[in-house]
Amino acid sequence: MEAQLAPITGADIVARTERMRADNVNSIWFSDRPRPPWLGIVPSVRLERPGAANHLVVAEGLVKFESHSWKPVSTSLAHFLSWAFTHRIGPHTPRAASRYPQRPLLTVWTAPQYITAEDAHLIEEERRQREHETRMAALRVAREKKQVEIRAKNAVSRAKALDQAATAEQVARAARTGRLREVAIRFRPGIDLALTKLADLHGVTATVGFSTGDPRYAGGVPLVDERGVPTAVFDPDPGRVRDNAFRLLAGLVLIFPSQTSQRRFEKATKRTRHTPIDGYQTDYVDAPPTGSAGSHPRILSTALTCTCIAPQLVARIQNAEYPAEPSGQTDPAAALFRAQCRACGRKSDRSWRRTGSTPLSRTQPPK
């Protein structure tokens, strides 16, 4: 037995233990201090003298494996030394959880049967983990298969909804029922910005649909391409997204006049059953508030508009000028671009259409 009276570091005590082991000397380190810093780094235990007893007991470092975890065992120092000298207990590095109020130790003292119990527990836990992973993998495969089936069904229902919406747009165009369309163009701030975003990001030249007001757009404004097929919906109301509106909007781009309204829509639809499996495709523009300057882009000062009896119109579209003429039927590009009269140099607020697809001239893009 050797008494270590001076403080010792963890590195020093490990070195001394290794030197003794090299000389075939097994060591057990004891301490009666509350928290020796090297406890568990080497084969060691912490001792206490309970109450007025005249003997020492092992308070920390001796454990047994019970109910899937290691638990502390308290015994007299005499019993501990008897078990250690007869090899009934030995040092062990726990691999399972330790459930006791003391700090977890890297090395503890325990009996061989408890090490065997820990091994059996870990083997069983590994088996259960493999079974769990196998079940989860099968569930993922089944879920992915179901999602593929749902997406296939959704593609069919969305295509049907889009075809019906395109038919409704053609009927509205033929009937020239465009009152709500004109109201939306004049008084829904941000539509012009939404049309520009569709052109810039999606390469779609769109205009406001004549079928504005149809309930299938959930209170939003349809934005249709040159063939009259809806490509996006501006500012739909989440409270109206149901049935035909849900099937149609789930497959279109939804553009909102602000990021706040976009987030409001997404938050509202998450609380309902009307949420597509892959979510909605949403975007937003920074529209000016209603009533602010520039909020009515279609209303121009008459002093700045063409008043020629026979205007010579050209349309400036994407840095090029195209021939145009006044027309009773609005060209799809007219919702996004303005025509200008070459005779007076002023912009035209009349309906117009392009008369050719070959540019008359090219202009320099703005810097």
Phi and psi in degrees as a GROMACS rama.xvg file:
@    title "Ramachandran Plot"
@    xaxis  label "Phi"
@    yaxis  label "Psi"
@TYPE xy
-127.426  132.924  GLU-2
-98.058  128.363  ALA-3
-107.211  102.549  GLN-4
-88.9595  -34.7692  LEU-5
-82.4937  151.4  ALA-6
-58.1137  149.155  PRO-7
-138.342  143.921  ILE-8
-86.4684  166.21  THR-9
-61.4042  -42.6355  GLY-10
-63.113  -40.8748  ALA-11
-68.3949  -40.2776  ASP-12
-70.3493  -33.0561  ILE-13
-65.9029  -41.2295  VAL-14
-63.5347  -43.1913  ALA-15
-66.1603  -38.79  ARG-16
-64.0309  -40.3973  THR-17
-66.4127  -37.1886  GLU-18
-66.7241  -39.9423  ARG-19
-66.98  -38.4426  MET-20
-65.2876  -36.0119  ARG-21
-63.0489  -26.4455  ALA-22
-94.8131  15.7715  ASP-23
62.7923  35.8164  ASN-24
-116.103  115.977  VAL-25
-82.6034  142.863  ASN-26
-125.45  148.875  SER-27
-131.238  125.09  ILE-28
-101.505  134.31  TRP-29
-120.453  149.709  PHE-30
-150.775  142.949  SER-31
-105.825  11.8985  ASP-32
-79.4369  154.457  ARG-33
-62.6926  -41.7822  PRO-34
-141.947  75.5471  ARG-35
-65.0025  129.382  PRO-36
-65.8953  -19.6496  PRO-37
-98.7437  2.63315  TRP-38
-60.7836  125.618  LEU-39
89.8232  -15.6704  GLY-40
-73.3325  -35.8688  ILE-41
-123.59  167.915  VAL-42
-58.2267  112.741  PRO-43
-159.633  160.981  SER-44
-142.543  159.568  VAL-45
-108.158  134.681  ARG-46
-107.072  153.768  LEU-47
-139.984  157.203  GLU-48
-113.939  101.51  ARG-49
-70.6259  126.904  PRO-50
53.8967  -130.576  GLY-51
-97.8576  16.4415  ALA-52
-65.3672  153.925  ALA-53
-102.817  15.3469  ASN-54
-129.925  158.672  HIS-55
-95.2129  147.384  LEU-56
-125.609  153.965  VAL-57
-80.252  116.212  VAL-58
-99.1608  -22.2269  ALA-59
-156.549  134.81  GLU-60
117.84  -16.1807  GLY-61
-107.041  126.814  LEU-62
-138.995  166.348  VAL-63
-137.97  153.169  LYS-64
-95.6591  120.55  PHE-65
-152.04  134.118  GLU-66
55.2393  49.4206  SER-67
70.6838  13.4339  HIS-68
-156  165.034  SER-69
-85.1895  137.203  TRP-70
-130.527  149.808  LYS-71
-72.487  150.746  PRO-72
-125.934  132.918  VAL-73
-111.078  130.498  SER-74
-150.231  168.77  THR-75
-71.1696  155.438  SER-76
-61.7693  -34.9052  LEU-77
-62.2522  -46.3841  ALA-78
-62.5  -41.5181  HIS-79
-59.6542  -46.9441  PHE-80
-66.4254  -36.2039  LEU-81
-62.197  -44.7284  SER-82
-66.6923  -38.3122  TRP-83
-69.059  -43.2067  ALA-84
-70.3543  -26.1188  PHE-85
-96.7053  10.001  THR-86
60.9531  28.1379  HIS-87
-81.3797  -18.672  ARG-88
-133.91  159.748  ILE-89
-157.725  168.588  GLY-90
-70.3009  145.295  PRO-91
-150.551  145.07  HIS-92
-98.8248  109.244  THR-93
-65.1305  144.009  PRO-94
-114.382  -24.078  ARG-95
-90.8557  174.104  ALA-96
-66.889  149.125  ALA-97
-110.875  118.688  SER-98
-114.518  82.3877  ARG-99
-154.159  158.197  TYR-100
-65.722  -22.0308  PRO-101
-73.3697  168.144  GLN-102
-65.2388  148.888  ARG-103
-68.6148  137.895  PRO-104
-110.103  143.616  LEU-105
-71.7929  -33.7037  LEU-106
-129.273  132.348  THR-107
-129.861  173.533  VAL-108
-111.68  134.355  TRP-109
-158.922  172.356  THR-110
-93.1737  154.412  ALA-111
-56.7246  -35.5399  PRO-112
-65.4172  -27.492  GLN-113
-77.128  -30.6394  TYR-114
-66.9253  -40.5194  ILE-115
-62.9047  -39.5061  THR-116
-64.9562  -38.8375  ALA-117
-64.3109  -42.8578  GLU-118
-60.0589  -45.1244  ASP-119
-63.316  -39.9943  ALA-120
-62.8827  -45.2684  HIS-121
-65.9257  -37.692  LEU-122
-63.6303  -42.8713  ILE-123
-66.4754  -39.6328  GLU-124
-63.6888  -39.4829  GLU-125
-64.879  -40.3375  GLU-126
-63.0574  -43.9212  ARG-127
-64.4054  -38.0927  ARG-128
-64.6766  -41.7651  GLN-129
-62.8266  -43.0543  ARG-130
-63.3088  -41.7908  GLU-131
-62.1791  -45.3878  HIS-132
-64.069  -36.4879  GLU-133
-64.8606  -43.4343  THR-134
-64.1909  -43.5145  ARG-135
-64.9421  -38.5823  MET-136
-63.5245  -41.3752  ALA-137
-65.3496  -39.0538  ALA-138
-65.0568  -39.3653  LEU-139
-63.8679  -42.7803  ARG-140
-62.112  -44.2978  VAL-141
-64.9599  -40.4906  ALA-142
-65.7029  -43.339  ARG-143
-63.8161  -38.5185  GLU-144
-63.8218  -41.7818  LYS-145
-65.4424  -39.4601  LYS-146
-65.1199  -37.8812  GLN-147
-61.9452  -42.5366  VAL-148
-64.4351  -41.995  GLU-149
-64.2661  -42.8344  ILE-150
-62.4981  -38.0818  ARG-151
-64.6146  -44.2292  ALA-152
-64.8014  -40.2163  LYS-153
-62.7165  -38.9391  ASN-154
-61.0955  -39.22  ALA-155
-68.118  -47.4988  VAL-156
-67.5552  -35.4698  SER-157
-70.4904  -38.5824  ARG-158
-63.8885  -39.8126  ALA-159
-65.7505  -42.6511  LYS-160
-63.4263  -39.1555  ALA-161
-67.9525  -39.6374  LEU-162
-64.1149  -41.1544  ASP-163
-65.3493  -38.6346  GLN-164
-66.5692  -39.3803  ALA-165
-64.853  -38.1071  ALA-166
-64.925  -42.8014  THR-167
-62.5497  -36.5532  ALA-168
-66.0596  -41.1966  GLU-169
-65.2281  -39.3804  GLN-170
-64.6172  -42.4118  VAL-171
-65.7269  -38.223  ALA-172
-64.5149  -42.8336  ARG-173
-66.0032  -35.1346  ALA-174
-83.9481  -9.59727  ALA-175
57.3781  38.6272  ARG-176
-89.5917  75.0081  THR-177
-111.586  21.985  GLY-178
-63.7713  -48.3919  ARG-179
-67.0614  -28.8896  LEU-180
-62.9064  -46.2718  ARG-181
-66.1945  -36.5884  GLU-182
-63.5577  -42.3932  VAL-183
-64.5078  -43.0889  ALA-184
-60.9752  -39.7355  ILE-185
-81.9736  -36.3999  ARG-186
-120.584  8.92103  PHE-187
-107.561  92.3875  ARG-188
-58.2668  134.993  PRO-189
105.319  -10.6972  GLY-190
-63.4845  -41.7976  ILE-191
-62.2604  -37.2137  ASP-192
-69.0582  -36.0504  LEU-193
-65.252  -40.9989  ALA-194
-64.0985  -39.2858  LEU-195
-64.9951  -40.4947  THR-196
-64.9929  -39.1122  LYS-197
-61.0264  -40.4063  LEU-198
-68.6802  -43.1375  ALA-199
-73.9228  -43.7952  ASP-200
-93.5608  -29.8651  LEU-201
-115.061  -3.9497  HIS-202
65.5749  28.4791  GLY-203
-112.733  121.158  VAL-204
-86.4667  108.167  THR-205
-119.895  166.679  ALA-206
-142.742  168.451  THR-207
-73.3794  132.193  VAL-208
-75.8246  149.626  GLY-209
-71.0384  -17.2821  PHE-210
-86.4059  17.5321  SER-211
-54.8359  133.944  THR-212
103.529  -14.6023  GLY-213
-65.3639  133.639  ASP-214
-63.4518  -16.7959  PRO-215
-65.8113  -14.453  ARG-216
-97.2854  7.13366  TYR-217
53.1636  43.5317  ALA-218
79.7184  0.398538  GLY-219
-91.3012  179.604  GLY-220
-109.578  123.578  VAL-221
-72.3553  136.038  PRO-222
-113.843  116.312  LEU-223
-114.906  154.622  VAL-224
-83.7862  -171.229  ASP-225
-66.2737  -19.5771  GLU-226
-92.1418  -1.11913  ARG-227
84.4563  15.1977  GLY-228
-93.0086  125.789  VAL-229
-59.7497  131.753  PRO-230
-115.579  -21.4905  THR-231
-157.013  164.912  ALA-232
-130.811  130.892  VAL-233
-94.6731  120.201  PHE-234
55.9042  57.9588  ASP-235
-72.9114  156.65  PRO-236
-92.0582  119.734  ASP-237
-60.7382  -26.9688  PRO-238
-71.3655  -13.6037  GLY-239
-105.859  3.41709  ARG-240
-80.6489  99.7154  VAL-241
-156.43  157.479  ARG-242
49.5825  -119.681  ASP-243
-61.1845  -37.3476  ASN-244
-62.9966  -41.6483  ALA-245
-62.7999  -46.9308  PHE-246
-63.1993  -36.4712  ARG-247
-76.0834  -49.6144  LEU-248
-67.1623  -25.416  LEU-249
-64.454  -22.0039  ALA-250
-108.411  6.11027  GLY-251
-116.214  163.63  LEU-252
-77.5723  131.543  VAL-253
-109.99  117.939  LEU-254
-111.636  132.867  ILE-255
-116.256  153.566  PHE-256
-72.5999  -6.92407  PRO-257
-160.416  162.471  SER-258
-67.6665  -31.0796  GLN-259
-62.3377  -45.2761  THR-260
-69.0444  -33.3147  SER-261
-62.0851  -47.9683  GLN-262
-66.7291  -34.9488  ARG-263
-62.9796  -42.561  ARG-264
-63.0048  -48.4021  PHE-265
-62.5697  -39.8608  GLU-266
-67.6522  -40.8283  LYS-267
-67.2695  -41.6323  ALA-268
-73.5369  -21.1145  THR-269
-70.1994  -21.5946  LYS-270
-88.6457  0.847815  ARG-271
-120.105  172.483  THR-272
-80.7604  -6.73238  ARG-273
-89.6295  68.5731  HIS-274
-132.62  121.589  THR-275
-62.0229  155.809  PRO-276
-60.4461  -32.897  ILE-277
-105.543  11.5653  ASP-278
80.0906  172.521  GLY-279
-86.426  151.132  TYR-280
-94.1343  102.912  GLN-281
-118.067  157.855  THR-282
-153.388  172.81  ASP-283
-148.647  161.738  TYR-284
-125.45  164.468  VAL-285
-98.6434  81.9332  ASP-286
-79.3663  145.092  ALA-287
-68.6103  150.249  PRO-288
-62.8543  152.858  PRO-289
-59.0451  130.875  THR-290
94.3737  -8.88464  GLY-291
-83.57  167.999  SER-292
-62.6928  134.131  ALA-293
86.8542  3.08986  GLY-294
-80.5334  -8.70033  SER-295
-123.879  77.5225  HIS-296
-66.8749  -16.0606  PRO-297
-88.1452  -11.4707  ARG-298
-95.2891  111.172  ILE-299
-111.121  151.553  LEU-300
-66.8859  135.454  SER-301
-65.6875  -21.1104  THR-302
-72.0858  -17.4349  ALA-303
-107.488  4.76691  LEU-304
-109.978  157.05  THR-305
-72.8633  133.725  CYS-306
-121.125  15.2718  THR-307
-64.7404  141.6  CYS-308
-67.691  -40.7129  ILE-309
-122.015  77.4817  ALA-310
-67.5096  145.859  PRO-311
-104.392  91.6859  GLN-312
-87.8847  142.773  LEU-313
-134.006  148.987  VAL-314
-112.789  124.421  ALA-315
-93.2172  109.244  ARG-316
-127.713  116.028  ILE-317
49.9267  59.2337  GLN-318
64.5964  28.0428  ASN-319
-147.037  151.176  ALA-320
-106.463  129.715  GLU-321
-117.203  148.225  TYR-322
-66.8594  141.794  PRO-323
-146.739  167.877  ALA-324
-152.274  155.581  GLU-325
-59.3645  143.965  PRO-326
-149.627  145.53  SER-327
-74.2332  -20.8369  GLY-328
-109.316  122.644  GLN-329
-68.1438  129.807  THR-330
-70.0981  142.349  ASP-331
-55.0313  -33.6823  PRO-332
-69.9818  -18.7784  ALA-333
-67.5446  -21.0511  ALA-334
-76.1667  -17.4958  ALA-335
-111.711  -29.642  LEU-336
-125.177  158.943  PHE-337
-105.394  146.291  ARG-338
-94.8031  150.106  ALA-339
-129.085  142.657  GLN-340
-89.9344  126.06  CYS-341
-75.2342  -22.8225  ARG-342
-70.247  -43.9844  ALA-343
-110.31  -10.9503  CYS-344
78.6242  5.96245  GLY-345
-101.56  161.063  ARG-346
-76.2548  152.566  LYS-347
-106.324  135.533  SER-348
-102.505  13.2872  ASP-349
-86.8185  158.995  ARG-350
-66.7019  142.166  SER-351
-147.648  168.438  TRP-352
-144.377  154.65  ARG-353
-75.4729  142.64  ARG-354
-107.87  2.73793  THR-355
-166.631  153.952  GLY-356
-102.596  -0.397128  SER-357
-94.324  124.822  THR-358
-61.9081  139.407  PRO-359
-76.2451  -33.2412  LEU-360
-162.801  165.249  SER-361
-109.257  145.341  ARG-362
-118.703  158.717  THR-363
-79.4305  133.451  GLN-364
-66.4259  149.979  PRO-365
-64.754  142.638  PRO-366
